[in-house]
Amino acid sequence: MTDRVKAFTVYLDEDMREEDAENVRLALLMVKRVSAVRPHLAEFSDDQAQERAERVLRDKLRDVLWPKR
């Protein structure tokens, strides 16, 4: 039997104002089979901050290992 997916978690690449985020929320609601989209206010302790920090470190490491010429 195949596993079933019940939800996705989406992280933004940077924080945005609530007014701007509303358009993104409405767009996500237009995706087929999406029933709810709930915004979460940015807090430092969120794992979102960790995701961003990891991305920054990964980008810096890439630039050291494979510098642009």
Secondary structure, DSSP 8 states (H G I E B T S, - for coil): ------------SS---HHHHHHHHHHHHTSTT----------TTSHHHHHHHHHHHHHHHHHHHS---
